[in-house]
Amino acid sequence: MSLRITAAAAATTIALLAAAPALAAEVNIYSYNQSERMQPLFDAFTKETGIDVNVAYVEKGLIERLKAEGARSPADIVMTVDIARLAQVAAAGVLQPVEDARLTAAIPAAFRDPDGLWYGVTTRARVVYAAKEAVKPGEVTTYEDLADPKWKGRICSRSGLSDYNLALTAAMIAHHGAEYTKGWLKGLKANLARRPQGNDRAQAKAIWAGECDIALGNTYYIGQMLSNPDEKQYAEAVRLDFPHFEGGGTHVNVSGIAMTKAAPHRDAALKLMEFLVSPQGQKIYAEINNEFPLVKGVEWPAFMKEWPKFAPDSIDLMAIAKNRPEALKITEEVDFDG
C-alpha cells in the first residue's frame, strides 16, 4: 500500500510540474558600456524570446572579476566598445569560442575573431570634426595630413592616451611603422591649438567656440549631441570629414560581444548573440548607439544617411590591438599630452 501511495504521489507531482509554466530564462551581461540607451535593445530581445536580460556595468577590472569568479561566474556575455578591450578579454582566457552559422554568415570575417571568441556588432569611424566656415570641404583628406604645418594652432584633441586615439595611432603603425608614426605624432602635437583635454564632445564645443578649426572625434558622438538640447549647437557647428590613410581607408573601431567561459545560461546567451546580428537587432543597436550596422542590408540611422559614404580601412583589427602597446609607448615618448 505504501509503495502504491508513493508512486501515486510521484505521478501527481510530475503532472503538476508539467502543467506549471517553466521558469523564465535569463542572460547575464558584463558590459563596459555604461549607457541606459541599451535598454530598448534588451527589451526588444526579451519581448521576442521571453528571456530576461540582466546587465552589470563593469568599467574597470572586468577581466580580474571574471578570473576571480572562475567557473562560478554568473556572467554569460561580455559587451565592449573597443578592439583593444575585446582582444584583452580574449587573451585572458575567460571566453569560450562560439561556432554559429548565423553569426558567421552575418558578420564579415574582418570584424570577428578567427577562432570565434568575439564578434563585432556595429562600427564607428574616427573622423575629423571641421569648422564649417573655416575649413573647406576636401581640405582634410588623410590622417597623415594632420601633421602638416598648415594646421599649426588649428587642431584640438582629447588625450593621446585615450582608447580611441591609441587605436588610431596603432593603425598608423600598422600602415607606416613605428618611426614614421612617432614623427607623425610629433607633427600633430605641434599643430595643437591647446593642450589635449576633454572628450570628443569637448572638441566639438571648442570648434563652436572658435578655439580651433578641426579635431578628431568618433562619429557616434555627433548623434548623441544632436539629440541633446544642451549640446546640439556644438554638433551643428561642425561638418564631418572622413579622412583615410594613405593607401588605406577610414579608421574604424568596433562594438563587440563575446561569451564567457562559464556562461551558466549558454543557450540564452547564444540567442542574444544571434538577435544582435539579426536585422531587427542591428537596426535597434545602430540607432540607439548612432553606429554603423555590420550586417548588409540594414539601413543607417536617418541622420547618418546625410554623411559621405566611406571605405573602411582594410587593416586587420587584431593588428591594431597588437600594436596598442607600441602606440602607448610612442605617445608617452613624444609627451603628446604635455
Disulfide bonds with the S-S distance in Angstrom:
Cys156-Cys212 2.12
